[in-house]
Amino acid sequence: MNYKKLFDSPPNRRNSYCIKWDKNQTKFGRDDLIPLWIADMDFAAPEQVTQAIKERAEHGVFGYSYRTDDYVDAIVNWLGNIHSWQVEPRQLLFYPPGTVAAVNMLVNTLTEEGDEIIVQTPSYPPLMNVVKKNGRTLIENPLLLTDKGYRIDFEKFESQLTEKTKLFLFCSPHNPTGRVWSKEELSRLAKICKRYNVVVVSDEVHADLIEENKRHFHFERLEHDIKPPSVTIISSCKTFNMAALPQSTLICSDLGLRRKIQHQINNSQINLDGLFSAVATQAAYQFGEPWLRELREYIQENRRTLNRLLQDNLPTVKLVPAEGTYLAWLDFRELRLTNAETEKCLIEQAGIGLYNGLDFGETGDGFFRLNLACSRYLLCEAVNKIIDVFKSQ
């Protein structure tokens, strides 16, 4: 299968109830722009996923169903084959509504109103929103930008922890910056959190979407004697572009914490997978590796293309170095415009919809997030429009 050819010519998503393409008027005030903001792909999921859904749909009866051993084995085998991580099935918990819903459940299960929760900024907006909207106190730990990308300010991180800090919402690989944290960085964070009795919830939905020369190390995989109780969240949705088929897997080796979470899941009656989500997830994990391998190469080349176009034609706008995700964090600060002014130019003159960096916290001032998971033709068209508008600034 020549997946590159498919990635070069993705399906037309307009009029498919698609937020990215069909809600531009609501988001940006015009329908005719190129949307490169929300984090889903323009690419069709692996053909085996579509076939599995079709075959199950043809049965015609969609009553109560249970989670099969084959489904669990598909996840366990994926972690073993792709990440060389041998996970025991008993360490897995499932939260069918999806990753953000799982984070929300964990915040409410593991903390009380008024407790402090620390999040590293710039941050994926729902992580901050879950904290604030549930009456918890958000502590923002700003990442430090260097010429090689973002790094963690460990000293500041530790200085911000207090006896009221109960939870660390970690994002790994990091959205929006694209950092893939090393095992050494994870270990240092883990030791700090353990000293202060801070539980770690690690959102790792981008774990499969890393560059060829990098390896992702799951937080839950750290040695037990150096880390506090923790939960790692993974999902087929981000990897295989199945956001409309929500699914999340929680991995937790701490028996006490696992029992507490499972009790909450049982009490909420959230213990039945969506039928088509389960069918799609199993097929993706069983047969999707060749698709993912070529996708990663395609995204990596898109990132190189974006960087080359900016360096050659608009060096005042810089691509922040990244090692993972299909997101690009763009630094517009040298233009000396406010984010509102930059966004106005992007929308009204360039006809491009990007994600405003200020939505990711104050440290996103001067930045915008661009989605690389589109055809190379569309990416080049969009970037050239941006260049034309800002090259004379």
Order of alpha helices (4+ residues) and beta strands (2+ residues): alpha-alpha-alpha-beta-alpha-alpha-beta-alpha-beta-alpha-beta-beta-beta-alpha-beta-alpha-beta-beta-alpha-beta-alpha-alpha-alpha-beta-beta-alpha-beta-beta-beta-alpha
